[in-house]
Amino acid sequence: MDIVTGNIGWIEVVCGPMFSGKSEELIRRLRRAKIARKRVQVFKPVLDDRYSADEIVSHSDCRMPSQVIKDAREVLNLLDWRTQVIGFDEANFLGPNLVEIAQQLADSGKQVLIAGLDTDYLGRPFPPMPELLALAESITKTLAICMRCGNPAKHTQRLVESEELIVVGATGMYEARCRRCFEPGIPKQEYLEFAKPGRDRHTV
């Protein structure tokens, strides 16, 4: 959904599981803003250094230069107030302050584009995305392809053992799953793959 307005600001959110094209869609919208000769700034969390330290990068290798921040409040010091469009990738890593900052930017007339996971590895809403979805003028829900059955996937399945909420990774550590194939937490079948020869697999 492309919104055309006057000088008012607004918030657009692109959400969904990993491997669903969120970052690619964010980059597409930011590039369109540049083609329209708007001033654009892009931010991403310092945690996300999987593919590049200073770019947002999609899993299909679409790239765009970005500034790295630890907390959303840093944006207020880094922002050129002539900027018209502000993009945030991996918003689920930027903490609750992003809600207030996004509101402030939109209220000041900025176009705020946000991409992030809407659920965590247990299938729960992933803060601060629920609040951002409630405040946004435009919401796009992207779906991936389930790696088990090929159906539309809305979940991110973690494949490595950890109880930490945030474990940064990509292919090999996560995969997309549909509602039927998703197992909150670590899927049991992944443990079976590492069972030692001769071990009673029923005890895994």
Contacts in CASP RR format, 6 or more apart in sequence:
PFRMAT RR
TARGET T0000
AUTHOR 0000-0000-0000
METHOD contacts of the structure
MODEL  1
MDIVTGNIGWIEVVCGPMFSGKSEELIRRLRRAKIARKRVQVFKPVLDDR
YSADEIVSHSDCRMPSQVIKDAREVLNLLDWRTQVIGFDEANFLGPNLVE
IAQQLADSGKQVLIAGLDTDYLGRPFPPMPELLALAESITKTLAICMRCG
NPAKHTQRLVESEELIVVGATGMYEARCRRCFEPGIPKQEYLEFAKPGRD
RHTV
1 12 0 8 1.000
1 138 0 8 1.000
1 140 0 8 1.000
2 32 0 8 1.000
3 10 0 8 1.000
3 12 0 8 1.000
3 137 0 8 1.000
3 138 0 8 1.000
7 109 0 8 1.000
8 109 0 8 1.000
9 105 0 8 1.000
9 106 0 8 1.000
9 107 0 8 1.000
9 108 0 8 1.000
9 109 0 8 1.000
9 110 0 8 1.000
9 111 0 8 1.000
9 112 0 8 1.000
10 106 0 8 1.000
10 111 0 8 1.000
10 112 0 8 1.000
10 136 0 8 1.000
10 137 0 8 1.000
10 138 0 8 1.000
11 102 0 8 1.000
11 103 0 8 1.000
11 106 0 8 1.000
11 112 0 8 1.000
11 114 0 8 1.000
11 132 0 8 1.000
11 135 0 8 1.000
11 136 0 8 1.000
11 137 0 8 1.000
11 138 0 8 1.000
12 29 0 8 1.000
12 111 0 8 1.000
12 112 0 8 1.000
12 113 0 8 1.000
12 114 0 8 1.000
12 136 0 8 1.000
12 137 0 8 1.000
12 138 0 8 1.000
12 139 0 8 1.000
12 140 0 8 1.000
13 91 0 8 1.000
13 114 0 8 1.000
13 115 0 8 1.000
13 116 0 8 1.000
13 129 0 8 1.000
13 132 0 8 1.000
13 133 0 8 1.000
13 136 0 8 1.000
13 138 0 8 1.000
13 139 0 8 1.000
13 140 0 8 1.000
14 22 0 8 1.000
14 25 0 8 1.000
14 26 0 8 1.000
14 29 0 8 1.000
14 113 0 8 1.000
14 114 0 8 1.000
14 115 0 8 1.000
14 116 0 8 1.000
14 140 0 8 1.000
14 142 0 8 1.000
15 22 0 8 1.000
15 115 0 8 1.000
15 116 0 8 1.000
15 117 0 8 1.000
15 118 0 8 1.000
15 129 0 8 1.000
15 133 0 8 1.000
15 139 0 8 1.000
15 140 0 8 1.000
15 141 0 8 1.000
15 142 0 8 1.000
16 22 0 8 1.000
16 116 0 8 1.000
16 117 0 8 1.000
16 118 0 8 1.000
16 119 0 8 1.000
16 141 0 8 1.000
16 142 0 8 1.000
16 143 0 8 1.000
16 144 0 8 1.000
16 154 0 8 1.000
17 117 0 8 1.000
17 119 0 8 1.000
17 142 0 8 1.000
17 143 0 8 1.000
17 144 0 8 1.000
17 153 0 8 1.000
17 154 0 8 1.000
17 155 0 8 1.000
17 156 0 8 1.000
17 176 0 8 1.000
17 177 0 8 1.000
18 59 0 8 1.000
18 117 0 8 1.000
18 144 0 8 1.000
18 156 0 8 1.000
18 170 0 8 1.000
18 174 0 8 1.000
18 175 0 8 1.000
18 176 0 8 1.000
19 59 0 8 1.000
19 144 0 8 1.000
19 145 0 8 1.000
19 153 0 8 1.000
19 171 0 8 1.000
19 174 0 8 1.000
19 175 0 8 1.000
19 176 0 8 1.000
20 142 0 8 1.000
20 143 0 8 1.000
20 144 0 8 1.000
20 153 0 8 1.000
20 176 0 8 1.000
21 58 0 8 1.000
21 59 0 8 1.000
21 60 0 8 1.000
21 142 0 8 1.000
21 144 0 8 1.000
22 58 0 8 1.000
22 89 0 8 1.000
22 115 0 8 1.000
22 116 0 8 1.000
22 117 0 8 1.000
22 142 0 8 1.000
23 56 0 8 1.000
23 57 0 8 1.000
23 58 0 8 1.000
23 59 0 8 1.000
23 62 0 8 1.000
23 89 0 8 1.000
23 90 0 8 1.000
23 115 0 8 1.000
24 58 0 8 1.000
24 59 0 8 1.000
24 60 0 8 1.000
24 62 0 8 1.000
25 115 0 8 1.000
25 140 0 8 1.000
25 142 0 8 1.000
26 56 0 8 1.000
26 87 0 8 1.000
26 89 0 8 1.000
26 113 0 8 1.000
26 114 0 8 1.000
26 115 0 8 1.000
27 56 0 8 1.000
27 58 0 8 1.000
27 62 0 8 1.000
27 63 0 8 1.000
27 64 0 8 1.000
28 62 0 8 1.000
29 113 0 8 1.000
30 40 0 8 1.000
30 42 0 8 1.000
30 64 0 8 1.000
30 85 0 8 1.000
30 87 0 8 1.000
30 113 0 8 1.000
31 64 0 8 1.000
33 40 0 8 1.000
33 84 0 8 1.000
33 85 0 8 1.000
33 111 0 8 1.000
34 40 0 8 1.000
38 84 0 8 1.000
38 85 0 8 1.000
38 111 0 8 1.000
39 80 0 8 1.000
39 82 0 8 1.000
39 83 0 8 1.000
39 84 0 8 1.000
39 85 0 8 1.000
40 83 0 8 1.000
40 84 0 8 1.000
40 85 0 8 1.000
40 86 0 8 1.000
40 87 0 8 1.000
41 67 0 8 1.000
41 78 0 8 1.000
41 79 0 8 1.000
41 80 0 8 1.000
41 83 0 8 1.000
41 85 0 8 1.000
41 86 0 8 1.000
41 87 0 8 1.000
42 56 0 8 1.000
42 64 0 8 1.000
42 65 0 8 1.000
42 66 0 8 1.000
42 67 0 8 1.000
42 86 0 8 1.000
42 87 0 8 1.000
42 88 0 8 1.000
42 89 0 8 1.000
43 66 0 8 1.000
43 67 0 8 1.000
43 68 0 8 1.000
43 69 0 8 1.000
43 75 0 8 1.000
43 78 0 8 1.000
43 86 0 8 1.000
43 87 0 8 1.000
43 88 0 8 1.000
43 89 0 8 1.000
44 56 0 8 1.000
44 66 0 8 1.000
44 67 0 8 1.000
44 68 0 8 1.000
44 69 0 8 1.000
44 88 0 8 1.000
44 89 0 8 1.000
44 90 0 8 1.000
45 68 0 8 1.000
45 69 0 8 1.000
45 70 0 8 1.000
45 90 0 8 1.000
45 93 0 8 1.000
45 94 0 8 1.000
46 68 0 8 1.000
46 69 0 8 1.000
46 70 0 8 1.000
47 90 0 8 1.000
47 93 0 8 1.000
47 166 0 8 1.000
47 168 0 8 1.000
48 89 0 8 1.000
48 90 0 8 1.000
48 93 0 8 1.000
48 168 0 8 1.000
49 168 0 8 1.000
50 57 0 8 1.000
50 168 0 8 1.000
50 169 0 8 1.000
50 170 0 8 1.000
51 57 0 8 1.000
51 61 0 8 1.000
51 170 0 8 1.000
52 63 0 8 1.000
53 68 0 8 1.000
54 65 0 8 1.000
54 66 0 8 1.000
54 67 0 8 1.000
54 68 0 8 1.000
55 63 0 8 1.000
55 64 0 8 1.000
55 65 0 8 1.000
55 66 0 8 1.000
56 63 0 8 1.000
56 64 0 8 1.000
56 66 0 8 1.000
56 89 0 8 1.000
56 90 0 8 1.000
57 63 0 8 1.000
59 170 0 8 1.000
59 171 0 8 1.000
66 89 0 8 1.000
67 78 0 8 1.000
69 75 0 8 1.000
69 78 0 8 1.000
69 94 0 8 1.000
71 94 0 8 1.000
71 95 0 8 1.000
71 97 0 8 1.000
72 88 0 8 1.000
72 94 0 8 1.000
72 95 0 8 1.000
72 97 0 8 1.000
72 98 0 8 1.000
72 100 0 8 1.000
72 101 0 8 1.000
72 102 0 8 1.000
73 97 0 8 1.000
73 101 0 8 1.000
75 86 0 8 1.000
75 101 0 8 1.000
75 105 0 8 1.000
76 101 0 8 1.000
76 104 0 8 1.000
79 86 0 8 1.000
79 105 0 8 1.000
83 110 0 8 1.000
84 110 0 8 1.000
84 111 0 8 1.000
85 110 0 8 1.000
85 111 0 8 1.000
85 112 0 8 1.000
85 113 0 8 1.000
86 105 0 8 1.000
86 110 0 8 1.000
86 111 0 8 1.000
86 112 0 8 1.000
86 113 0 8 1.000
87 112 0 8 1.000
87 113 0 8 1.000
87 114 0 8 1.000
88 94 0 8 1.000
88 98 0 8 1.000
88 102 0 8 1.000
88 112 0 8 1.000
88 113 0 8 1.000
88 114 0 8 1.000
88 115 0 8 1.000
89 115 0 8 1.000
89 116 0 8 1.000
90 115 0 8 1.000
90 116 0 8 1.000
90 117 0 8 1.000
91 98 0 8 1.000
91 114 0 8 1.000
91 115 0 8 1.000
91 116 0 8 1.000
91 128 0 8 1.000
91 129 0 8 1.000
91 132 0 8 1.000
92 116 0 8 1.000
92 117 0 8 1.000
92 118 0 8 1.000
92 120 0 8 1.000
92 126 0 8 1.000
92 127 0 8 1.000
92 128 0 8 1.000
92 129 0 8 1.000
93 166 0 8 1.000
94 128 0 8 1.000
95 127 0 8 1.000
95 128 0 8 1.000
96 127 0 8 1.000
96 128 0 8 1.000
96 131 0 8 1.000
98 114 0 8 1.000
98 128 0 8 1.000
98 132 0 8 1.000
99 128 0 8 1.000
99 131 0 8 1.000
99 132 0 8 1.000
99 135 0 8 1.000
102 112 0 8 1.000
102 114 0 8 1.000
102 132 0 8 1.000
102 135 0 8 1.000
103 135 0 8 1.000
105 112 0 8 1.000
106 112 0 8 1.000
114 132 0 8 1.000
114 136 0 8 1.000
116 126 0 8 1.000
116 129 0 8 1.000
117 126 0 8 1.000
117 129 0 8 1.000
117 156 0 8 1.000
118 125 0 8 1.000
118 126 0 8 1.000
118 129 0 8 1.000
118 130 0 8 1.000
118 133 0 8 1.000
118 141 0 8 1.000
119 125 0 8 1.000
119 126 0 8 1.000
119 154 0 8 1.000
119 155 0 8 1.000
119 156 0 8 1.000
120 126 0 8 1.000
120 156 0 8 1.000
120 165 0 8 1.000
121 156 0 8 1.000
121 157 0 8 1.000
121 158 0 8 1.000
121 165 0 8 1.000
121 167 0 8 1.000
121 174 0 8 1.000
121 184 0 8 1.000
121 185 0 8 1.000
122 184 0 8 1.000
122 185 0 8 1.000
123 155 0 8 1.000
123 156 0 8 1.000
123 182 0 8 1.000
123 184 0 8 1.000
133 139 0 8 1.000
143 152 0 8 1.000
143 153 0 8 1.000
143 154 0 8 1.000
144 152 0 8 1.000
144 153 0 8 1.000
144 154 0 8 1.000
144 176 0 8 1.000
145 151 0 8 1.000
145 152 0 8 1.000
145 153 0 8 1.000
145 176 0 8 1.000
146 152 0 8 1.000
146 153 0 8 1.000
146 176 0 8 1.000
146 177 0 8 1.000
146 178 0 8 1.000
146 181 0 8 1.000
147 153 0 8 1.000
147 157 0 8 1.000
147 175 0 8 1.000
147 176 0 8 1.000
147 177 0 8 1.000
148 177 0 8 1.000
148 178 0 8 1.000
148 181 0 8 1.000
149 178 0 8 1.000
149 180 0 8 1.000
149 181 0 8 1.000
150 178 0 8 1.000
151 178 0 8 1.000
151 180 0 8 1.000
151 181 0 8 1.000
152 178 0 8 1.000
153 176 0 8 1.000
153 177 0 8 1.000
153 178 0 8 1.000
153 181 0 8 1.000
154 178 0 8 1.000
154 179 0 8 1.000
155 176 0 8 1.000
155 177 0 8 1.000
155 178 0 8 1.000
155 179 0 8 1.000
155 182 0 8 1.000
156 174 0 8 1.000
156 175 0 8 1.000
156 176 0 8 1.000
156 177 0 8 1.000
157 174 0 8 1.000
157 175 0 8 1.000
157 176 0 8 1.000
157 177 0 8 1.000
157 181 0 8 1.000
157 182 0 8 1.000
157 183 0 8 1.000
157 185 0 8 1.000
157 187 0 8 1.000
158 167 0 8 1.000
158 173 0 8 1.000
158 174 0 8 1.000
158 185 0 8 1.000
158 186 0 8 1.000
159 172 0 8 1.000
159 173 0 8 1.000
159 174 0 8 1.000
159 175 0 8 1.000
159 186 0 8 1.000
159 187 0 8 1.000
159 190 0 8 1.000
160 167 0 8 1.000
160 173 0 8 1.000
160 186 0 8 1.000
161 186 0 8 1.000
167 173 0 8 1.000
177 183 0 8 1.000
188 204 0 8 1.000
191 204 0 8 1.000
192 201 0 8 1.000
192 204 0 8 1.000
195 201 0 8 1.000
195 204 0 8 1.000
END
